[in-house]
């Protein structure tokens, strides 16, 4: 019964990630946000506040939050995603009781989507020029950035990223979009919405202005059987499922609208 928000705060010319919370005792009252946790590390140039999801991990009740920070230039990414002493370019687990944190996964460029269902954790992230990814997050795994990507450098023709992740000791994405679709949020499609779409995931996009349905082989969400493009016509920033209505709400960015995606019999 608490609402958590992640924000970027500028303190003494330092961009820092902070998380605040407010009780949800009565939604008719005003929110009263209090500081939950502040990370003192300075982000380079800009910091994105990231996505958050609740997670029960090794009997600890907590949340995971995605972090990223801006590169020195488009073709000169920082080394924070591979630095075990930095919070940036990571998925961070925070213990709700003790407020301790640790690195859950690393090697991320700019995480845009995060979804948890029991022991399944899925994420999306922007690649460089091409190479948007959907990943299945496994604790203590390395996803390769800024060393490996199926995208390319923006301007530096001499700069090359490793292509095979697994051959270089990293986790492979479930799928990589080349060219990029401007990937954003993702969500597992409930059985009630469409039984024929079992083991499917909706992935939303910005530049693509579409929802991409990925159908997996099983509930382990490892092998993708097919992809289907559902054109919406606007940049889609977020997607949420409303169980009692059996519809999805879409945060449409172009005109600041909320869209409804429903099944038509």
Phi, psi and omega in degrees: 000042177228147176254125180250139175230145175252138183221159173255127181240140177261116181232116180053051179061027181235124177276117184236150176268131177228154177233131179242161178218157175219143175290150179245052182290315182214113183291350176283343179271165177287149174291147178232088186279136177235152180293126174264312180201138174239133175263124188278347182295139178275132174273147178285126171064288178221156180229136173259143187286334171087174177264156176226146175215145174289146180209130172264113186230120179049050177067011176255131177272122184203192175228152170249145182224138178270147181225147173205163179214152187291149178282166174296323170206173183301328182255011177232072181292150177288169182263006183302323182300336178257002183266114182290352178259006178245146177274348190273147185074032187226169159251121186253133173263134178238124176288122184292331182280307186265348181065015173287155178224157173209163180285123178272311173218161181221177179082034181253143181274291179211092182292131181247331182226148181210130182216135181236130172223104184056244182262009178260124178235120180241149179215162172235153175207150177287134169273186173284241176275092191092169173089023171302141189236149161247127183237148168259120188272125178242129184309136175069021180261159182242126186258008162100333184289140008261025182268319185240137176194147174274000172272182182234167175294155181284310187233329185280103183291343180276341184279129180231137174263146173299140181267298178294123176282311188296324180290346179247016173087015181246166175280133176284144171293155173296323176203148175234130182266116176231115001289169182295152176252002187067055190299145178230246187271167174217159182202141174286134181279119180295152179300324182296332182290317179197102181303331180286348178257040180300143178060037179255154176232133171271130174241123181266164184218158178263290179298324181288339180051035185216163167258134177252121177268121175255121178257125184261162181293324184206179178289357174282345178052059179247306187252126181272127180272322183202161173233143179226132180264125178246105186284130179251319177100000175223159173294129184250115183269329186207159177214135179221145180262136179249101189301315186288347176254345183055046178224164172252138171263136179244132172271105184265125194274327189302315184239015178065043185249158170255122178258157179239126176252117182228159178276130178255119182286000000 
